[in-house]
């Protein structure tokens, strides 16, 4: 290994280390805040590590005592999982056939472009018609109504991802299956979809994360524990006259665990899906 290659290797590892520090430092500080006594968080100079770790906030937020912060948090956690799960499944159910149709019929590609153009509108511009529509259907403060709203956000994005994934699959494979007697549904289910599973996993992960982190519509269309999601509940913790920053940090740590777990489980599929279109042949 020459001096130049050694210097380049050191440079690459230094950049990777710097990136890791930039990404992980806020997360590490969030955890430190969650186990720090209130006195340490308000001390001057600031205590970067607590003199005694305090895990009582985790016990508080994971409790189910009625009318407590824990009851509100666990209800919001359940609502977030339900809403994000339903919206993700519905988005995939729409995106897979729609993305395949647009990929195999370029003449209708303009329809996908028009749908994606809705992202140019700020969410507040759609708030009133969405609110009136949910009110008319009796679906305000309802996890199904919120999942329906999230579907309008996720469907265009996941359809675009699925279309890009289907574009990398040779049409000759589908033509051969049809020559053997397979119909359109059989071709999609048995031939195309198994080859596109990495992109399906990638689309599902991004859709779940978008729904999990959404705040604006959840704030507008929910009002109590029947439908409030984690993002709104954490904001409520910070809305008091005297905020417990340690409790807010604890809620943030717990709220981050489900998507982190899903990301770790689907990491291989995610990487494969993101790079599947990089090389053809």
Secondary structure in CASP SS format (residue, H / E / C, confidence):
PFRMAT SS
TARGET T0000
AUTHOR 0000-0000-0000
METHOD secondary structure of the structure
MODEL  1
X C 1.00
X C 1.00
X H 1.00
X H 1.00
X H 1.00
X H 1.00
X H 1.00
X H 1.00
X H 1.00
X H 1.00
X H 1.00
X H 1.00
X H 1.00
X H 1.00
X H 1.00
X H 1.00
X H 1.00
X H 1.00
X H 1.00
X H 1.00
X H 1.00
X H 1.00
X H 1.00
X H 1.00
X H 1.00
X H 1.00
X H 1.00
X H 1.00
X H 1.00
X H 1.00
X H 1.00
X H 1.00
X H 1.00
X H 1.00
X C 1.00
X C 1.00
X C 1.00
X H 1.00
X H 1.00
X H 1.00
X H 1.00
X C 1.00
X C 1.00
X C 1.00
X C 1.00
X C 1.00
X C 1.00
X C 1.00
X C 1.00
X C 1.00
X C 1.00
X C 1.00
X C 1.00
X C 1.00
X C 1.00
X H 1.00
X H 1.00
X H 1.00
X H 1.00
X H 1.00
X H 1.00
X C 1.00
X C 1.00
X C 1.00
X C 1.00
X C 1.00
X C 1.00
X C 1.00
X H 1.00
X H 1.00
X H 1.00
X H 1.00
X H 1.00
X H 1.00
X H 1.00
X H 1.00
X H 1.00
X H 1.00
X H 1.00
X H 1.00
X H 1.00
X H 1.00
X H 1.00
X H 1.00
X H 1.00
X H 1.00
X H 1.00
X H 1.00
X H 1.00
X H 1.00
X H 1.00
X H 1.00
X H 1.00
X H 1.00
X H 1.00
X H 1.00
X H 1.00
X H 1.00
X H 1.00
X H 1.00
X H 1.00
X H 1.00
X H 1.00
X H 1.00
X C 1.00
X H 1.00
X H 1.00
X H 1.00
X H 1.00
X H 1.00
X H 1.00
X H 1.00
X H 1.00
X H 1.00
X H 1.00
X H 1.00
X H 1.00
X H 1.00
X H 1.00
X H 1.00
X C 1.00
X C 1.00
X H 1.00
X H 1.00
X H 1.00
X H 1.00
X H 1.00
X H 1.00
X H 1.00
X H 1.00
X H 1.00
X H 1.00
X H 1.00
X H 1.00
X H 1.00
X H 1.00
X H 1.00
X C 1.00
X C 1.00
X C 1.00
X C 1.00
X C 1.00
X H 1.00
X H 1.00
X H 1.00
X H 1.00
X H 1.00
X H 1.00
X H 1.00
X H 1.00
X H 1.00
X H 1.00
X H 1.00
X H 1.00
X H 1.00
X H 1.00
X H 1.00
X H 1.00
X H 1.00
X H 1.00
X H 1.00
X H 1.00
X H 1.00
X H 1.00
X H 1.00
X H 1.00
X H 1.00
X C 1.00
X C 1.00
X C 1.00
X H 1.00
X H 1.00
X H 1.00
X H 1.00
X H 1.00
X H 1.00
X H 1.00
X H 1.00
X H 1.00
X C 1.00
X C 1.00
X C 1.00
X C 1.00
X H 1.00
X H 1.00
X H 1.00
X H 1.00
X H 1.00
X H 1.00
X H 1.00
X H 1.00
X H 1.00
X H 1.00
X H 1.00
X H 1.00
X C 1.00
X H 1.00
X H 1.00
X H 1.00
X H 1.00
X H 1.00
X H 1.00
X H 1.00
X H 1.00
X H 1.00
X H 1.00
X H 1.00
X H 1.00
X H 1.00
X H 1.00
X H 1.00
X H 1.00
X H 1.00
X C 1.00
X C 1.00
X H 1.00
X H 1.00
X H 1.00
X H 1.00
X H 1.00
X H 1.00
X C 1.00
X C 1.00
X C 1.00
X C 1.00
X C 1.00
X C 1.00
X C 1.00
X C 1.00
X H 1.00
X H 1.00
X H 1.00
X H 1.00
X H 1.00
X H 1.00
X H 1.00
X H 1.00
X C 1.00
X C 1.00
X C 1.00
X C 1.00
X C 1.00
X C 1.00
X C 1.00
X H 1.00
X H 1.00
X H 1.00
X H 1.00
X H 1.00
X H 1.00
X H 1.00
X H 1.00
X H 1.00
X H 1.00
X H 1.00
X H 1.00
X H 1.00
X H 1.00
X H 1.00
X H 1.00
X H 1.00
X H 1.00
X H 1.00
X H 1.00
X H 1.00
X C 1.00
X H 1.00
X H 1.00
X H 1.00
X H 1.00
X H 1.00
X H 1.00
X H 1.00
X H 1.00
X H 1.00
X C 1.00
X C 1.00
X C 1.00
X C 1.00
X C 1.00
X C 1.00
END
